[in-house]
């Protein structure tokens, strides 16, 4: 008869089970020895990224809030025709909150103040700043439209047309066609001016108050 081997009992666990557990522990020890540092480093990096992202978001919110307060001062100063305050607060935004939309809004306000004073070169400088540093395409295109208007006012129609080529926003298409019409008219290109005004009327909504002005320009050709 073949001998029968029985596992020695260790409590409720057999010797084979016990050896298997020890082998598993040894395997885990070996794995931790070889990979423990990498695991800890990965955990640390994950924690740093998580808290870093939360800190960044909190910082962005705080920055936006501070910038909005300064921009409100710009608006109030503009309403009071306090040019010195508009200029000072705008410069503060450009220096400390350059990447926020409030800095570009403030610069557009300052540029408008310069236009009202007839200081077109100063206005051009401010508008070019928005074009170069604008955080959104919307602000950049709005700055280009205002820049083109100034060039038309300065009898630089070709320069105005050049600036308008970089505008592709449908939201501003009606105004773009109108300014193009003004530039063509200044160049004595009446057919192109007429077409530009007609295109403006086509894209502007029927409810737009702007249509009457463009229609007047078209009738005068």
C-alpha positions as CSV (number, residue, x, y, z in Angstrom):
1,X,0.0,0.0,0.0
2,X,1.3,3.4,-0.9
3,X,2.2,5.6,2.0
4,X,-0.3,8.3,2.7
5,X,1.2,11.8,3.6
6,X,-0.8,14.1,5.7
7,X,-0.2,17.8,6.1
8,X,0.6,18.8,9.6
9,X,-2.0,21.1,11.0
10,X,-1.1,24.6,12.1
11,X,-4.3,25.7,13.9
12,X,-6.8,25.8,11.1
13,X,-4.1,26.2,8.4
14,X,-2.1,23.4,6.8
15,X,1.7,23.5,6.5
16,X,1.4,23.9,2.8
17,X,-0.9,27.0,3.2
18,X,1.6,28.4,5.7
19,X,4.5,28.0,3.3
20,X,2.5,29.6,0.6
21,X,1.7,32.7,2.7
22,X,5.4,33.0,3.7
23,X,6.3,32.8,0.0
24,X,3.8,35.6,-0.8
25,X,5.2,37.7,2.0
26,X,8.7,37.2,0.7
27,X,7.5,38.1,-2.8
28,X,5.9,41.3,-1.5
29,X,9.1,42.2,0.4
30,X,11.1,41.7,-2.7
31,X,8.7,43.7,-4.8
32,X,8.6,46.6,-2.3
33,X,12.4,46.6,-2.1
34,X,12.7,46.9,-5.8
35,X,9.8,49.3,-6.4
36,X,9.0,50.9,-3.1
37,X,10.9,54.1,-3.8
38,X,9.1,54.5,-7.2
39,X,5.7,53.9,-5.6
40,X,6.3,56.5,-2.9
41,X,7.6,59.0,-5.4
42,X,4.6,58.4,-7.6
43,X,2.2,59.0,-4.7
44,X,4.1,62.2,-3.7
45,X,4.0,63.5,-7.2
46,X,0.2,62.8,-7.4
47,X,-0.3,64.6,-4.2
48,X,1.8,67.6,-5.3
49,X,-0.1,67.8,-8.7
50,X,-3.5,67.6,-7.0
51,X,-2.7,70.3,-4.4
52,X,-0.8,72.3,-7.0
53,X,-3.8,72.3,-9.3
54,X,-6.2,73.3,-6.5
55,X,-3.8,76.1,-5.5
56,X,-3.6,77.3,-9.1
57,X,-7.3,77.4,-9.5
58,X,-7.7,79.3,-6.3
59,X,-5.0,81.7,-7.4
60,X,-6.7,82.3,-10.7
61,X,-10.0,83.0,-9.1
62,X,-8.4,85.5,-6.7
63,X,-6.5,87.1,-9.5
64,X,-9.6,87.5,-11.6
65,X,-11.5,89.1,-8.6
66,X,-8.7,91.6,-7.9
67,X,-8.5,92.5,-11.6
68,X,-12.2,93.0,-11.8
69,X,-12.1,95.5,-8.9
70,X,-9.4,97.5,-10.7
71,X,-11.3,97.4,-14.0
72,X,-14.4,98.8,-12.2
73,X,-12.2,101.8,-11.2
74,X,-11.3,102.3,-14.9
75,X,-15.0,102.2,-15.9
76,X,-16.0,104.7,-13.1
77,X,-13.1,107.0,-14.0
78,X,-14.1,106.9,-17.7
79,X,-17.7,107.9,-16.8
80,X,-16.3,110.8,-14.7
81,X,-13.9,111.8,-17.6
82,X,-11.0,111.3,-15.2
83,X,-8.4,110.5,-17.8
84,X,-5.5,110.4,-15.4
85,X,-7.2,107.7,-13.3
86,X,-8.2,105.7,-16.4
87,X,-4.6,105.7,-17.5
88,X,-3.1,104.9,-14.1
89,X,-5.4,102.0,-13.4
90,X,-5.0,100.6,-16.9
91,X,-1.3,100.6,-16.5
92,X,-1.7,98.8,-13.2
93,X,-3.7,96.1,-14.9
94,X,-1.2,95.8,-17.7
95,X,1.6,95.4,-15.2
96,X,0.0,93.1,-12.6
97,X,-2.9,91.4,-14.4
98,X,-1.7,91.2,-17.9
99,X,-3.2,87.8,-18.7
100,X,-6.7,88.6,-17.4
101,X,-9.4,89.8,-19.8
102,X,-9.8,92.9,-17.6
103,X,-6.5,94.3,-18.7
104,X,-7.5,94.1,-22.4
105,X,-10.9,95.7,-21.6
106,X,-9.2,98.5,-19.7
107,X,-6.7,99.1,-22.6
108,X,-9.6,99.3,-25.1
109,X,-11.2,101.9,-22.8
110,X,-8.0,103.9,-22.6
111,X,-7.6,103.7,-26.4
112,X,-11.1,105.1,-26.8
113,X,-10.2,108.0,-24.4
114,X,-7.2,108.8,-26.6
115,X,-9.4,108.7,-29.7
116,X,-11.8,111.2,-28.1
117,X,-8.8,113.5,-27.4
118,X,-7.6,113.1,-31.0
119,X,-4.4,111.4,-29.9
120,X,-4.5,108.7,-32.5
121,X,-0.9,107.5,-32.3
122,X,-1.4,106.8,-28.6
123,X,-4.6,105.0,-29.4
124,X,-2.9,102.9,-32.0
125,X,-0.2,102.0,-29.5
126,X,-2.8,100.7,-27.0
127,X,-4.8,98.8,-29.6
128,X,-1.6,97.1,-30.9
129,X,-1.0,96.0,-27.3
130,X,-4.3,94.3,-27.2
131,X,-3.6,92.6,-30.6
132,X,-0.3,91.3,-29.3
133,X,-1.3,90.4,-25.7
134,X,-5.0,89.7,-26.0
135,X,-6.1,86.6,-24.1
136,X,-9.0,85.9,-26.5
137,X,-9.5,86.3,-30.2
138,X,-12.6,88.4,-29.5
139,X,-10.5,91.3,-28.0
140,X,-7.9,91.1,-30.7
141,X,-10.4,91.3,-33.5
142,X,-12.2,94.2,-31.8
143,X,-8.9,96.0,-31.4
144,X,-8.2,95.5,-35.2
145,X,-11.6,97.0,-36.1
146,X,-10.9,100.1,-34.0
147,X,-7.4,100.3,-35.4
148,X,-8.8,100.1,-39.0
149,X,-11.2,102.9,-38.2
150,X,-8.4,105.1,-37.0
151,X,-6.4,104.4,-40.2
152,X,-9.4,105.5,-42.2
153,X,-9.7,108.7,-40.1
154,X,-6.0,109.3,-40.8
155,X,-6.5,108.9,-44.5
156,X,-4.6,105.6,-44.5
157,X,-7.2,103.5,-46.3
158,X,-4.8,100.8,-47.6
159,X,-3.4,100.2,-44.1
160,X,-7.0,99.9,-42.8
161,X,-7.8,97.2,-45.4
162,X,-4.6,95.4,-44.5
163,X,-5.7,95.3,-40.8
164,X,-9.2,94.1,-41.7
165,X,-7.8,91.0,-43.5
166,X,-7.0,89.4,-40.2
167,X,-10.6,89.5,-38.9
168,X,-12.7,86.4,-39.5
169,X,-15.2,86.6,-36.7
170,X,-18.8,86.4,-38.0
171,X,-19.9,88.5,-35.0
172,X,-18.1,91.5,-36.4
173,X,-18.6,90.8,-40.1
174,X,-21.1,93.6,-40.7
175,X,-18.9,96.2,-39.1
176,X,-15.9,94.9,-41.0
177,X,-17.7,95.3,-44.3
178,X,-18.7,98.8,-43.3
179,X,-15.2,99.9,-42.5
180,X,-14.0,98.3,-45.8
181,X,-16.6,100.3,-47.6
182,X,-15.3,103.5,-45.9
183,X,-11.7,102.6,-46.9
184,X,-12.6,101.8,-50.5
185,X,-14.6,105.1,-50.7
186,X,-11.6,107.0,-49.5
187,X,-9.5,105.3,-52.3
188,X,-12.2,106.5,-54.8
189,X,-13.1,102.8,-55.5
190,X,-16.8,103.4,-55.5
191,X,-17.8,100.0,-56.9
192,X,-15.9,98.1,-54.2
193,X,-17.3,100.5,-51.6
194,X,-20.8,99.9,-52.8
195,X,-20.3,96.1,-52.7
196,X,-18.9,96.3,-49.2
197,X,-21.8,98.3,-47.9
198,X,-24.3,95.9,-49.5
199,X,-22.4,92.9,-47.9
200,X,-22.7,94.7,-44.6
201,X,-26.5,95.1,-45.0
202,X,-26.8,91.4,-45.9
203,X,-25.1,90.1,-42.8
204,X,-26.5,92.6,-40.3
205,X,-29.8,91.6,-38.6
206,X,-32.9,93.5,-39.6
207,X,-33.2,94.8,-36.0
208,X,-29.8,96.4,-36.0
209,X,-29.8,100.2,-35.7
210,X,-26.6,100.2,-37.6
211,X,-28.3,99.4,-40.8
212,X,-29.7,102.9,-41.3
213,X,-26.2,104.4,-41.2
214,X,-24.8,102.0,-43.7
215,X,-27.8,102.5,-46.0
216,X,-27.2,106.2,-45.8
217,X,-23.6,105.6,-46.9
218,X,-24.7,103.4,-49.7
219,X,-27.2,106.0,-51.0
220,X,-24.6,108.7,-51.0
221,X,-22.4,106.8,-53.5
